[in-house]
Amino acid sequence: MPEENVDQDRQATRRRRRRLLLVAIGFLYLLSVPWYRSPSDALNILWGLPDWVTVAVVCYALVAVFNSLAWRLTDIDDGDALPLTLSDPADGPPDEESL
């Protein structure tokens, strides 16, 4: 198998893993909101916090971990040119009249 095909397969696998991590992050954000609880539910204490707060904190910690893993799987080409901005630095600062 040529080296180019192996590299393309690795990139495709990285993209799939990254997409899966991003979907998991979205699911964790949905899970962190306590809308599954009714006002009449008994309050349980986990690790010194109400159970819904503990679930939210654990979800946010997992989001941070999954986000860092997703960024590690992101291909960034440092050789790419930076995007154009609203003003070209060669033009200098805008005139007061143009503001």
Biopython code that builds the backbone (N, CA, C, O; Angstrom):
import numpy as np
from Bio.PDB.StructureBuilder import StructureBuilder

atoms = [
    (1, "MET", "N", (0.852, -1.179, 0.000)),
    (1, "MET", "CA", (0.000, 0.000, 0.000)),
    (1, "MET", "C", (0.894, 1.236, 0.000)),
    (1, "MET", "O", (1.788, 1.352, 0.838)),
    (2, "PRO", "N", (0.665, 2.140, -0.913)),
    (2, "PRO", "CA", (1.498, 3.338, -0.955)),
    (2, "PRO", "C", (1.359, 4.165, 0.314)),
    (2, "PRO", "O", (0.335, 4.138, 0.996)),
    (3, "GLU", "N", (2.415, 4.892, 0.600)),
    (3, "GLU", "CA", (2.462, 5.708, 1.817)),
    (3, "GLU", "C", (1.369, 6.782, 1.824)),
    (3, "GLU", "O", (0.855, 7.131, 2.887)),
    (4, "GLU", "N", (1.015, 7.304, 0.654)),
    (4, "GLU", "CA", (-0.005, 8.351, 0.561)),
    (4, "GLU", "C", (-1.363, 7.825, 1.019)),
    (4, "GLU", "O", (-2.101, 8.539, 1.697)),
    (5, "ASN", "N", (-1.705, 6.582, 0.657)),
    (5, "ASN", "CA", (-2.974, 5.997, 1.075)),
    (5, "ASN", "C", (-3.004, 5.771, 2.584)),
    (5, "ASN", "O", (-4.037, 5.974, 3.222)),
    (6, "VAL", "N", (-1.890, 5.359, 3.148)),
    (6, "VAL", "CA", (-1.824, 5.147, 4.596)),
    (6, "VAL", "C", (-2.040, 6.471, 5.320)),
    (6, "VAL", "O", (-2.754, 6.529, 6.321)),
    (7, "ASP", "N", (-1.419, 7.533, 4.809)),
    (7, "ASP", "CA", (-1.568, 8.852, 5.424)),
    (7, "ASP", "C", (-3.007, 9.339, 5.314)),
    (7, "ASP", "O", (-3.529, 9.927, 6.261)),
    (8, "GLN", "N", (-3.656, 9.106, 4.179)),
    (8, "GLN", "CA", (-5.050, 9.512, 4.008)),
    (8, "GLN", "C", (-5.969, 8.726, 4.940)),
    (8, "GLN", "O", (-6.924, 9.281, 5.483)),
    (9, "ASP", "N", (-5.685, 7.438, 5.128)),
    (9, "ASP", "CA", (-6.483, 6.621, 6.048)),
    (9, "ASP", "C", (-6.342, 7.118, 7.481)),
    (9, "ASP", "O", (-7.321, 7.169, 8.225)),
    (10, "ARG", "N", (-5.130, 7.483, 7.864)),
    (10, "ARG", "CA", (-4.906, 8.013, 9.210)),
    (10, "ARG", "C", (-5.653, 9.327, 9.408)),
    (10, "ARG", "O", (-6.248, 9.554, 10.462)),
    (11, "GLN", "N", (-5.623, 10.191, 8.396)),
    (11, "GLN", "CA", (-6.330, 11.467, 8.500)),
    (11, "GLN", "C", (-7.833, 11.252, 8.591)),
    (11, "GLN", "O", (-8.513, 11.945, 9.348)),
    (12, "ALA", "N", (-8.356, 10.303, 7.834)),
    (12, "ALA", "CA", (-9.790, 10.011, 7.877)),
    (12, "ALA", "C", (-10.183, 9.466, 9.244)),
    (12, "ALA", "O", (-11.240, 9.811, 9.774)),
    (13, "THR", "N", (-9.334, 8.615, 9.815)),
    (13, "THR", "CA", (-9.607, 8.075, 11.144)),
    (13, "THR", "C", (-9.574, 9.173, 12.188)),
    (13, "THR", "O", (-10.407, 9.192, 13.094)),
    (14, "ARG", "N", (-8.620, 10.090, 12.074)),
    (14, "ARG", "CA", (-8.537, 11.216, 13.011)),
    (14, "ARG", "C", (-9.772, 12.099, 12.914)),
    (14, "ARG", "O", (-10.292, 12.558, 13.931)),
    (15, "ARG", "N", (-10.245, 12.340, 11.687)),
    (15, "ARG", "CA", (-11.448, 13.165, 11.502)),
    (15, "ARG", "C", (-12.673, 12.496, 12.120)),
    (15, "ARG", "O", (-13.497, 13.160, 12.749)),
    (16, "ARG", "N", (-12.790, 11.176, 11.937)),
    (16, "ARG", "CA", (-13.926, 10.452, 12.535)),
    (16, "ARG", "C", (-13.875, 10.510, 14.053)),
    (16, "ARG", "O", (-14.895, 10.747, 14.700)),
    (17, "ARG", "N", (-12.694, 10.297, 14.627)),
    (17, "ARG", "CA", (-12.555, 10.365, 16.085)),
    (17, "ARG", "C", (-12.878, 11.758, 16.600)),
    (17, "ARG", "O", (-13.545, 11.912, 17.624)),
    (18, "ARG", "N", (-12.404, 12.770, 15.889)),
    (18, "ARG", "CA", (-12.671, 14.152, 16.294)),
    (18, "ARG", "C", (-14.171, 14.438, 16.241)),
    (18, "ARG", "O", (-14.718, 15.046, 17.161)),
    (19, "ARG", "N", (-14.832, 14.007, 15.180)),
    (19, "ARG", "CA", (-16.276, 14.200, 15.046)),
    (19, "ARG", "C", (-17.020, 13.495, 16.183)),
    (19, "ARG", "O", (-17.972, 14.044, 16.737)),
    (20, "LEU", "N", (-16.590, 12.289, 16.526)),
    (20, "LEU", "CA", (-17.213, 11.549, 17.621)),
    (20, "LEU", "C", (-17.024, 12.285, 18.948)),
    (20, "LEU", "O", (-17.945, 12.349, 19.762)),
    (21, "LEU", "N", (-15.838, 12.835, 19.163)),
    (21, "LEU", "CA", (-15.596, 13.603, 20.388)),
    (21, "LEU", "C", (-16.475, 14.849, 20.443)),
    (21, "LEU", "O", (-16.990, 15.194, 21.507)),
    (22, "LEU", "N", (-16.651, 15.522, 19.316)),
    (22, "LEU", "CA", (-17.495, 16.718, 19.288)),
    (22, "LEU", "C", (-18.960, 16.367, 19.554)),
    (22, "LEU", "O", (-19.662, 17.127, 20.222)),
    (23, "VAL", "N", (-19.424, 15.243, 19.047)),
    (23, "VAL", "CA", (-20.789, 14.790, 19.334)),
    (23, "VAL", "C", (-20.920, 14.462, 20.827)),
    (23, "VAL", "O", (-21.929, 14.797, 21.448)),
    (24, "ALA", "N", (-19.908, 13.813, 21.398)),
    (24, "ALA", "CA", (-19.927, 13.494, 22.823)),
    (24, "ALA", "C", (-19.954, 14.774, 23.663)),
    (24, "ALA", "O", (-20.625, 14.818, 24.694)),
    (25, "ILE", "N", (-19.234, 15.816, 23.236)),
    (25, "ILE", "CA", (-19.243, 17.094, 23.948)),
    (25, "ILE", "C", (-20.653, 17.686, 23.932)),
    (25, "ILE", "O", (-21.138, 18.163, 24.958)),
    (26, "GLY", "N", (-21.300, 17.655, 22.789)),
    (26, "GLY", "CA", (-22.675, 18.157, 22.705)),
    (26, "GLY", "C", (-23.607, 17.376, 23.614)),
    (26, "GLY", "O", (-24.450, 17.966, 24.289)),
    (27, "PHE", "N", (-23.466, 16.056, 23.640)),
    (27, "PHE", "CA", (-24.293, 15.228, 24.522)),
    (27, "PHE", "C", (-24.040, 15.562, 25.992)),
    (27, "PHE", "O", (-24.982, 15.631, 26.781)),
    (28, "LEU", "N", (-22.782, 15.768, 26.362)),
    (28, "LEU", "CA", (-22.462, 16.097, 27.751)),
    (28, "LEU", "C", (-23.056, 17.437, 28.154)),
    (28, "LEU", "O", (-23.513, 17.594, 29.286)),
    (29, "TYR", "N", (-23.057, 18.412, 27.239)),
    (29, "TYR", "CA", (-23.698, 19.688, 27.550)),
    (29, "TYR", "C", (-25.191, 19.506, 27.784)),
    (29, "TYR", "O", (-25.756, 20.118, 28.690)),
    (30, "LEU", "N", (-25.835, 18.669, 26.973)),
    (30, "LEU", "CA", (-27.261, 18.405, 27.178)),
    (30, "LEU", "C", (-27.508, 17.683, 28.503)),
    (30, "LEU", "O", (-28.474, 17.981, 29.205)),
    (31, "LEU", "N", (-26.644, 16.744, 28.838)),
    (31, "LEU", "CA", (-26.785, 15.982, 30.067)),
    (31, "LEU", "C", (-26.537, 16.839, 31.303)),
    (31, "LEU", "O", (-27.073, 16.550, 32.373)),
    (32, "SER", "N", (-25.730, 17.891, 31.168)),
    (32, "SER", "CA", (-25.379, 18.709, 32.330)),
    (32, "SER", "C", (-26.530, 19.587, 32.804)),
    (32, "SER", "O", (-26.522, 20.052, 33.943)),
    (33, "VAL", "N", (-27.516, 19.818, 31.946)),
    (33, "VAL", "CA", (-28.673, 20.632, 32.337)),
    (33, "VAL", "C", (-29.657, 19.740, 33.077)),
    (33, "VAL", "O", (-30.042, 18.692, 32.559)),
    (34, "PRO", "N", (-30.074, 20.133, 34.285)),
    (34, "PRO", "CA", (-30.911, 19.233, 35.103)),
    (34, "PRO", "C", (-32.397, 19.259, 34.741)),
    (34, "PRO", "O", (-33.232, 19.255, 35.646)),
    (35, "TRP", "N", (-32.758, 19.286, 33.474)),
    (35, "TRP", "CA", (-34.167, 19.306, 33.119)),
    (35, "TRP", "C", (-34.831, 17.943, 33.275)),
    (35, "TRP", "O", (-36.051, 17.831, 33.154)),
    (36, "TYR", "N", (-34.049, 16.922, 33.540)),
    (36, "TYR", "CA", (-34.600, 15.590, 33.773)),
    (36, "TYR", "C", (-35.142, 15.454, 35.192)),
    (36, "TYR", "O", (-35.773, 14.451, 35.525)),
    (37, "ARG", "N", (-34.896, 16.467, 36.033)),
    (37, "ARG", "CA", (-35.359, 16.431, 37.426)),
    (37, "ARG", "C", (-36.689, 17.164, 37.552)),
    (37, "ARG", "O", (-36.919, 18.184, 36.904)),
    (38, "SER", "N", (-37.547, 16.627, 38.390)),
    (38, "SER", "CA", (-38.796, 17.343, 38.681)),
    (38, "SER", "C", (-38.617, 18.058, 40.021)),
    (38, "SER", "O", (-37.802, 17.636, 40.841)),
    (39, "PRO", "N", (-39.364, 19.128, 40.246)),
    (39, "PRO", "CA", (-39.214, 19.875, 41.504)),
    (39, "PRO", "C", (-39.508, 19.034, 42.751)),
    (39, "PRO", "O", (-39.057, 19.360, 43.850)),
    (40, "SER", "N", (-40.261, 17.959, 42.571)),
    (40, "SER", "CA", (-40.613, 17.139, 43.732)),
    (40, "SER", "C", (-39.566, 16.057, 44.050)),
    (40, "SER", "O", (-39.702, 15.354, 45.050)),
    (41, "ASP", "N", (-38.538, 15.916, 43.226)),
    (41, "ASP", "CA", (-37.490, 14.921, 43.482)),
    (41, "ASP", "C", (-36.750, 15.251, 44.770)),
    (41, "ASP", "O", (-36.501, 16.415, 45.081)),
    (42, "ALA", "N", (-36.407, 14.209, 45.510)),
    (42, "ALA", "CA", (-35.648, 14.399, 46.751)),
    (42, "ALA", "C", (-34.226, 14.844, 46.409)),
    (42, "ALA", "O", (-33.654, 14.420, 45.405)),
    (43, "LEU", "N", (-33.676, 15.695, 47.252)),
    (43, "LEU", "CA", (-32.322, 16.199, 47.045)),
    (43, "LEU", "C", (-31.316, 15.215, 47.622)),
    (43, "LEU", "O", (-31.347, 14.924, 48.818)),
    (44, "ASN", "N", (-30.441, 14.712, 46.799)),
    (44, "ASN", "CA", (-29.379, 13.801, 47.241)),
    (44, "ASN", "C", (-28.062, 14.553, 47.219)),
    (44, "ASN", "O", (-27.832, 15.395, 46.350)),
    (45, "ILE", "N", (-27.200, 14.248, 48.174)),
    (45, "ILE", "CA", (-25.900, 14.899, 48.272)),
    (45, "ILE", "C", (-24.824, 13.919, 47.802)),
    (45, "ILE", "O", (-24.703, 12.813, 48.329)),
    (46, "LEU", "N", (-24.047, 14.342, 46.803)),
    (46, "LEU", "CA", (-22.912, 13.565, 46.301)),
    (46, "LEU", "C", (-21.676, 14.429, 46.403)),
    (46, "LEU", "O", (-21.660, 15.544, 45.882)),
    (47, "TRP", "N", (-20.659, 13.949, 47.050)),
    (47, "TRP", "CA", (-19.393, 14.673, 47.216)),
    (47, "TRP", "C", (-19.610, 16.063, 47.814)),
    (47, "TRP", "O", (-18.884, 17.005, 47.499)),
    (48, "GLY", "N", (-20.600, 16.174, 48.665)),
    (48, "GLY", "CA", (-20.865, 17.437, 49.344)),
    (48, "GLY", "C", (-21.649, 18.434, 48.529)),
    (48, "GLY", "O", (-21.808, 19.581, 48.947)),
    (49, "LEU", "N", (-22.146, 18.026, 47.373)),
    (49, "LEU", "CA", (-22.920, 18.910, 46.503)),
    (49, "LEU", "C", (-24.255, 18.253, 46.172)),
    (49, "LEU", "O", (-24.380, 17.029, 46.231)),
    (50, "PRO", "N", (-25.250, 19.063, 45.827)),
    (50, "PRO", "CA", (-26.486, 18.444, 45.328)),
    (50, "PRO", "C", (-26.183, 17.573, 44.112)),
    (50, "PRO", "O", (-25.276, 17.878, 43.338)),
    (51, "ASP", "N", (-26.937, 16.498, 43.944)),
    (51, "ASP", "CA", (-26.624, 15.544, 42.880)),
    (51, "ASP", "C", (-26.613, 16.188, 41.490)),
    (51, "ASP", "O", (-25.769, 15.830, 40.668)),
    (52, "TRP", "N", (-27.512, 17.115, 41.205)),
    (52, "TRP", "CA", (-27.533, 17.730, 39.886)),
    (52, "TRP", "C", (-26.308, 18.616, 39.657)),
    (52, "TRP", "O", (-25.853, 18.751, 38.521)),
    (53, "VAL", "N", (-25.773, 19.217, 40.712)),
    (53, "VAL", "CA", (-24.556, 20.022, 40.581)),
    (53, "VAL", "C", (-23.361, 19.105, 40.313)),
    (53, "VAL", "O", (-22.501, 19.417, 39.489)),
    (54, "THR", "N", (-23.317, 17.982, 41.013)),
    (54, "THR", "CA", (-22.233, 17.023, 40.803)),
    (54, "THR", "C", (-22.240, 16.508, 39.367)),
    (54, "THR", "O", (-21.186, 16.401, 38.741)),
    (55, "VAL", "N", (-23.414, 16.190, 38.846)),
    (55, "VAL", "CA", (-23.521, 15.717, 37.461)),
    (55, "VAL", "C", (-23.023, 16.804, 36.504)),
    (55, "VAL", "O", (-22.285, 16.507, 35.564)),
    (56, "ALA", "N", (-23.418, 18.055, 36.734)),
    (56, "ALA", "CA", (-22.991, 19.151, 35.863)),
    (56, "ALA", "C", (-21.475, 19.345, 35.910)),
    (56, "ALA", "O", (-20.842, 19.523, 34.870)),
    (57, "VAL", "N", (-20.893, 19.310, 37.105)),
    (57, "VAL", "CA", (-19.444, 19.514, 37.235)),
    (57, "VAL", "C", (-18.676, 18.383, 36.548)),
    (57, "VAL", "O", (-17.679, 18.636, 35.872)),
    (58, "VAL", "N", (-19.126, 17.157, 36.714)),
    (58, "VAL", "CA", (-18.470, 16.019, 36.057)),
    (58, "VAL", "C", (-18.590, 16.147, 34.535)),
    (58, "VAL", "O", (-17.634, 15.883, 33.807)),
    (59, "CYS", "N", (-19.772, 16.554, 34.062)),
    (59, "CYS", "CA", (-19.950, 16.749, 32.615)),
    (59, "CYS", "C", (-19.006, 17.817, 32.085)),
    (59, "CYS", "O", (-18.396, 17.634, 31.032)),
    (60, "TYR", "N", (-18.877, 18.933, 32.801)),
    (60, "TYR", "CA", (-18.000, 20.013, 32.340)),
    (60, "TYR", "C", (-16.531, 19.585, 32.369)),
    (60, "TYR", "O", (-15.755, 19.986, 31.502)),
    (61, "ALA", "N", (-16.147, 18.785, 33.347)),
    (61, "ALA", "CA", (-14.770, 18.282, 33.387)),
    (61, "ALA", "C", (-14.512, 17.356, 32.197)),
    (61, "ALA", "O", (-13.447, 17.415, 31.582)),
    (62, "LEU", "N", (-15.487, 16.502, 31.872)),
    (62, "LEU", "CA", (-15.328, 15.620, 30.713)),
    (62, "LEU", "C", (-15.319, 16.409, 29.410)),
    (62, "LEU", "O", (-14.610, 16.050, 28.470)),
    (63, "VAL", "N", (-16.102, 17.480, 29.351)),
    (63, "VAL", "CA", (-16.078, 18.343, 28.155)),
    (63, "VAL", "C", (-14.683, 18.918, 27.962)),
    (63, "VAL", "O", (-14.183, 18.965, 26.838)),
    (64, "ALA", "N", (-14.051, 19.354, 29.041)),
    (64, "ALA", "CA", (-12.703, 19.910, 28.935)),
    (64, "ALA", "C", (-11.715, 18.858, 28.426)),
    (64, "ALA", "O", (-10.875, 19.156, 27.578)),
    (65, "VAL", "N", (-11.814, 17.645, 28.935)),
    (65, "VAL", "CA", (-10.920, 16.567, 28.500)),
    (65, "VAL", "C", (-11.172, 16.218, 27.030)),
    (65, "VAL", "O", (-10.230, 16.101, 26.247)),
    (66, "PHE", "N", (-12.452, 16.051, 26.658)),
    (66, "PHE", "CA", (-12.781, 15.700, 25.273)),
    (66, "PHE", "C", (-12.390, 16.819, 24.315)),
    (66, "PHE", "O", (-11.952, 16.555, 23.195)),
    (67, "ASN", "N", (-12.545, 18.060, 24.747)),
    (67, "ASN", "CA", (-12.167, 19.192, 23.908)),
    (67, "ASN", "C", (-10.657, 19.194, 23.648)),
    (67, "ASN", "O", (-10.220, 19.446, 22.525)),
    (68, "SER", "N", (-9.873, 18.917, 24.675)),
    (68, "SER", "CA", (-8.423, 18.873, 24.473)),
    (68, "SER", "C", (-8.031, 17.713, 23.549)),
    (68, "SER", "O", (-7.117, 17.849, 22.737)),
    (69, "LEU", "N", (-8.716, 16.587, 23.672)),
    (69, "LEU", "CA", (-8.440, 15.461, 22.778)),
    (69, "LEU", "C", (-8.839, 15.795, 21.340)),
    (69, "LEU", "O", (-8.132, 15.432, 20.399)),
    (70, "ALA", "N", (-9.962, 16.481, 21.170)),
    (70, "ALA", "CA", (-10.395, 16.864, 19.828)),
    (70, "ALA", "C", (-9.403, 17.826, 19.185)),
    (70, "ALA", "O", (-9.126, 17.726, 17.990)),
    (71, "TRP", "N", (-8.866, 18.761, 19.976)),
    (71, "TRP", "CA", (-7.873, 19.688, 19.430)),
    (71, "TRP", "C", (-6.586, 18.959, 19.051)),
    (71, "TRP", "O", (-5.925, 19.336, 18.083)),
    (72, "ARG", "N", (-6.225, 17.922, 19.802)),
    (72, "ARG", "CA", (-5.024, 17.156, 19.451)),
    (72, "ARG", "C", (-5.204, 16.432, 18.121)),
    (72, "ARG", "O", (-4.230, 16.174, 17.414)),
    (73, "LEU", "N", (-6.442, 16.105, 17.783)),
    (73, "LEU", "CA", (-6.719, 15.408, 16.533)),
    (73, "LEU", "C", (-6.954, 16.358, 15.366)),
    (73, "LEU", "O", (-7.154, 15.909, 14.237)),
    (74, "THR", "N", (-6.934, 17.654, 15.618)),
    (74, "THR", "CA", (-7.178, 18.644, 14.574)),
    (74, "THR", "C", (-5.894, 18.906, 13.800)),
    (74, "THR", "O", (-4.844, 19.182, 14.380)),
    (75, "ASP", "N", (-6.000, 18.815, 12.480)),
    (75, "ASP", "CA", (-4.849, 19.107, 11.619)),
    (75, "ASP", "C", (-4.766, 20.609, 11.412)),
    (75, "ASP", "O", (-5.711, 21.231, 10.926)),
    (76, "ILE", "N", (-3.636, 21.185, 11.781)),
    (76, "ILE", "CA", (-3.398, 22.610, 11.599)),
    (76, "ILE", "C", (-2.142, 22.758, 10.761)),
    (76, "ILE", "O", (-1.069, 22.286, 11.139)),
    (77, "ASP", "N", (-2.284, 23.413, 9.630)),
    (77, "ASP", "CA", (-1.145, 23.635, 8.753)),
    (77, "ASP", "C", (-0.570, 25.006, 9.071)),
    (77, "ASP", "O", (-1.176, 26.027, 8.746)),
    (78, "ASP", "N", (0.591, 25.035, 9.702)),
    (78, "ASP", "CA", (1.215, 26.297, 10.069)),
    (78, "ASP", "C", (1.736, 27.067, 8.868)),
    (78, "ASP", "O", (2.078, 28.243, 8.989)),
    (79, "GLY", "N", (1.799, 26.426, 7.719)),
    (79, "GLY", "CA", (2.301, 27.089, 6.535)),
    (79, "GLY", "C", (1.238, 27.902, 5.808)),
    (79, "GLY", "O", (1.557, 28.661, 4.892)),
    (80, "ASP", "N", (-0.024, 27.750, 6.207)),
    (80, "ASP", "CA", (-1.093, 28.498, 5.557)),
    (80, "ASP", "C", (-0.964, 29.983, 5.850)),
    (80, "ASP", "O", (-0.491, 30.388, 6.911)),
    (81, "ALA", "N", (-1.392, 30.778, 4.894)),
    (81, "ALA", "CA", (-1.399, 32.223, 5.082)),
    (81, "ALA", "C", (-2.514, 32.599, 6.051)),
    (81, "ALA", "O", (-3.549, 31.936, 6.113)),
    (82, "LEU", "N", (-2.292, 33.656, 6.793)),
    (82, "LEU", "CA", (-3.310, 34.141, 7.707)),
    (82, "LEU", "C", (-4.443, 34.771, 6.910)),
    (82, "LEU", "O", (-4.210, 35.309, 5.827)),
    (83, "PRO", "N", (-5.669, 34.713, 7.429)),
    (83, "PRO", "CA", (-6.789, 35.314, 6.701)),
    (83, "PRO", "C", (-6.651, 36.837, 6.659)),
    (83, "PRO", "O", (-6.032, 37.449, 7.529)),
    (84, "LEU", "N", (-7.238, 37.417, 5.640)),
    (84, "LEU", "CA", (-7.196, 38.862, 5.506)),
    (84, "LEU", "C", (-8.030, 39.517, 6.600)),
    (84, "LEU", "O", (-9.045, 38.972, 7.033)),
    (85, "THR", "N", (-7.597, 40.679, 7.036)),
    (85, "THR", "CA", (-8.349, 41.423, 8.038)),
    (85, "THR", "C", (-9.113, 42.549, 7.357)),
    (85, "THR", "O", (-9.025, 42.713, 6.141)),
    (86, "LEU", "N", (-9.856, 43.318, 8.128)),
    (86, "LEU", "CA", (-10.647, 44.403, 7.560)),
    (86, "LEU", "C", (-9.783, 45.511, 6.975)),
    (86, "LEU", "O", (-10.151, 46.130, 5.977)),
    (87, "SER", "N", (-8.636, 45.758, 7.594)),
    (87, "SER", "CA", (-7.751, 46.797, 7.063)),
    (87, "SER", "C", (-6.388, 46.188, 6.789)),
    (87, "SER", "O", (-5.908, 45.338, 7.539)),
    (88, "ASP", "N", (-5.791, 46.621, 5.734)),
    (88, "ASP", "CA", (-4.466, 46.150, 5.364)),
    (88, "ASP", "C", (-3.439, 46.963, 6.149)),
    (88, "ASP", "O", (-3.496, 48.192, 6.115)),
    (89, "PRO", "N", (-2.499, 46.324, 6.857)),
    (89, "PRO", "CA", (-1.525, 47.081, 7.637)),
    (89, "PRO", "C", (-0.718, 48.062, 6.790)),
    (89, "PRO", "O", (-0.208, 49.056, 7.306)),
    (90, "ALA", "N", (-0.603, 47.787, 5.502)),
    (90, "ALA", "CA", (0.156, 48.693, 4.642)),
    (90, "ALA", "C", (-0.576, 50.023, 4.457)),
    (90, "ALA", "O", (0.041, 51.044, 4.156)),
    (91, "ASP", "N", (-1.896, 49.999, 4.640)),
    (91, "ASP", "CA", (-2.684, 51.219, 4.486)),
    (91, "ASP", "C", (-2.498, 52.167, 5.657)),
    (91, "ASP", "O", (-2.730, 53.369, 5.523)),
    (92, "GLY", "N", (-2.086, 51.649, 6.792)),
    (92, "GLY", "CA", (-1.944, 52.474, 7.986)),
    (92, "GLY", "C", (-3.275, 52.626, 8.694)),
    (92, "GLY", "O", (-4.280, 52.055, 8.270)),
    (93, "PRO", "N", (-3.284, 53.389, 9.769)),
    (93, "PRO", "CA", (-4.530, 53.551, 10.522)),
    (93, "PRO", "C", (-5.546, 54.369, 9.724)),
    (93, "PRO", "O", (-5.160, 55.169, 8.872)),
    (94, "PRO", "N", (-6.822, 54.178, 9.989)),
    (94, "PRO", "CA", (-7.843, 54.922, 9.252)),
    (94, "PRO", "C", (-7.808, 56.393, 9.608)),
    (94, "PRO", "O", (-7.443, 56.763, 10.724)),
    (95, "ASP", "N", (-8.192, 57.237, 8.652)),
    (95, "ASP", "CA", (-8.258, 58.665, 8.887)),
    (95, "ASP", "C", (-9.459, 58.981, 9.768)),
    (95, "ASP", "O", (-10.445, 58.243, 9.787)),
    (96, "GLU", "N", (-9.362, 60.076, 10.487)),
    (96, "GLU", "CA", (-10.485, 60.504, 11.313)),
    (96, "GLU", "C", (-11.669, 60.900, 10.445)),
    (96, "GLU", "O", (-12.819, 60.768, 10.864)),
    (97, "GLU", "N", (-11.397, 61.381, 9.248)),
    (97, "GLU", "CA", (-12.473, 61.798, 8.343)),
    (97, "GLU", "C", (-13.278, 60.598, 7.869)),
    (97, "GLU", "O", (-14.484, 60.706, 7.644)),
    (98, "SER", "N", (-12.610, 59.440, 7.714)),
    (98, "SER", "CA", (-13.310, 58.266, 7.209)),
    (98, "SER", "C", (-14.145, 57.585, 8.292)),
    (98, "SER", "O", (-14.986, 56.740, 7.985)),
    (99, "LEU", "N", (-13.920, 57.945, 9.550)),
    (99, "LEU", "CA", (-14.709, 57.367, 10.632)),
    (99, "LEU", "C", (-15.977, 58.110, 10.715)),
    (99, "LEU", "O", (-16.818, 57.804, 11.561)),
]
sb = StructureBuilder()
sb.init_structure("model")
sb.init_model(0)
sb.init_chain("A")
sb.init_seg("    ")
for serial, (resi, resn, name, xyz) in enumerate(atoms, 1):
    if name == "N":
        sb.init_residue(resn, " ", resi, " ")
    sb.init_atom(name, np.array(xyz, "f"), 0.0, 1.0, " ", f" {name:<3s}", serial, name[0])
structure = sb.get_structure()
